[in-house]
Amino acid sequence: MGCGCGGYQWCGRRKYMVVKVLCIVAAIANTSESNKIILDSTNYPDWREDVALQLGCYNTDFVLETDRPPKPADDLANKDYYEHWEKTNHLALLMIKTRIPRSIRGAIPKWEITKEYLEVVDKQFKPTDKQMGGTIMSELCATKRTSIDGIRQHIMKMRDLFSQLKTFEMELI
């Protein structure tokens, strides 16, 4: 079987299949325990970015962008799309829940739709600008150069923190 090109040329379908396989391999490698970011009260931005990457690699991120389709009556095409959306939504929801500890998961209301569940998590964990600015400011004030890091790494870290402060319209005097 194949796409009809005889295997000698790279047609669009084969490129898509190779890219999808590579993305799945990257997603599987990223799901190992050592790379999995588990949500806690301090790492929400990193956790959210990791979840978005996972959903994108598994091609399940469209459930965050589309509303739940209405349940079809008899139309076969709509029924296939509805079943695909439901299955994808369920898988995305399970993937997100595996990255939240049970103690935190119990405090989050139950939702059947991934998009709504993630919105609830966002409301509970997304830090405000004032909180982020304060955290960055305290890190900037407490950062000291160690003998392990070179001066270049220290300067780069300080510049990064300073640029993050500028996004919150906070200035150093």
N, C-alpha and C positions, 0 to 999 in steps of 0.2 A: 504494500500500500504506500501511499505517499501523496504528494501534491501534484504529481504528474510531470515533474521536471526531470525524472529519471535519476535524480540524485547527483547529477553532474554540475548543476548550477545552484546558486543560492537565490532562490525565489523569495518573495516576500513572506510566504507562509513559513518556510523553513527558518528564516531569520527570526520571525516572531516566536517560533517554537524554541529556538536556541536561547533567545533572550528570556523567555518564560522559564526555561529549565535553569538557567543561570540565576535568575531571581529566586526561584524556589530553593536552589542549593544555598544561596546566601541567607534566605529566610530560615532554613533548617539550621544552618550554622549559627545564626543569631538567636535561635531559641534554646541553645544550650544553657544550662544553669549558670555558667560563668558570665554569660553576656546578657542574661535576662534582667531588665531593670524592674524591680518590685517597688510599687508605689509606697512612699511614706510621706511624712509631713514636710520633708525638706527637698525632695527631688521631683516635684511635679513637672516642671518644664522638660527635664530629660526624659521622664517617663512618658509624657505625652508625645514627644518626638519619636521615641522608640515604638510606641503603639502605632503611630501613623506610618512608620516605615514598615512594620510587620503587616499591617492591613494592606498597604500598597503592594508589597511583594507577593502577598497571597491573592491579590486582585479582588479584595473584599472591601476596599475603601469606598466603593460606590454606594454602599448602604448608608454611609454618613452624609452623602450628598443628595440622595433621592429619598422621597417620602415612600412610605409603605404603599405598594399598589393595591387597588381595591381587589377583593376576591372575585375572580372571573366566574361567569355563569357557565358558558359552554365553549367559549373560544379557546382552541387548543394552543395557539401562539401566546395568548395572554396567560393561559394556565401554566405553560412552561416558564414564562418569565416570573410569574408569581411564585412558583415553587422554587425557582432558582434564587429569587430575592429572599425568600423565607429561610432557605438553607444557608445562604451566605450570611444573612443577618444573625442566625443562630451561631454559626462558626465564629464570626467576629465578636459576638458577645462573650462566648466561651473564652476566646483568646484574651480579651481584655480582663475578664474576671480572674484568669490564672495569674495575672500580673498585679493583683490586688490581694493583700493578705486577708485571711478570713476575719480577723478582728476589725479591719476597716470595711470589708465587704458587708458585714452585718449591719453597719451604720448607714449604708447607702440603700435607698428604697429600691425595690425590685422593679425592673422594666423589661418588657419583651423586645423593645426596639433599641438597637445599639446606639443610634443617634441620640435618643432621649436619655439613655443611661449615661453616655459620655457627657452630655450637658449637665446632668446632676453632679457627676464627678468634678467637672470643671468648676461649678459653682462652689463646691466644698473645698477644693484644693488650689484653685488658681489664685496665686497671690496678687494683691492689689499693687498698684504702682508704688504706693507709699511704703509698703512692706518690702518690696524688692529693692527700692532705693535705699532704705535703711540697712538692709542686709548687705548690699554692695558697699555702702559707705563704711559699715563696721569692718567688713573684710578688707577694704582698702586701708583703713587706719591700723588694723592689726597685722597686716602682712609685713613680714620681715624677711630679709634675704638670709638664706641659710648657706652654709658652706657647700652643701650638696648641689644646689642649683647654681648655675652660673649667673653672672650679672645680667647677661642678655635675657635669660628666661625671666628674671625678676622684673626687668624693665618692660618686657612684653606683657607680663601678667598685670603690672600696674597700668599700662596703657589700655589694656583690655578692660579692666575695671573702670577706668576713667571714662572710656567711650560708652560703657554701659550706663554710667551715671548720667551722661549727657542725654541719653534717650529718655530719661525720666525728668529732664530739665532741672537737674540738680547741679550746682556748680561748687567747685572747691574755692575757698577764699585764699 
